[in-house]
């Protein structure tokens, strides 16, 4: 796994014409952003923060997507209970 990541970092750096350290910095930033979004949405879905706060932290599009996903799961559960 580590060798595969190293190879990918090298290939990305070469393709973009930047240093490998820049690729690693971008990867870390994206990863932290994704983890942050997941945390905020989990807290929203669990009722720990309200909708307005979630939108402020991660944006309306992410919150709406989470709401659609929750609705889809709820619909599936209801369908399964009716079967």
Secondary structure, DSSP 8 states (H G I E B T S, - for coil): -HHHHHHHHHHHHHHHTS-HHHHHHHHHHHHHHHHHHHHHHHHHHTTSS-HHHHHHHH-HHHHHHHHHHHHHHHHHHHHHHH-
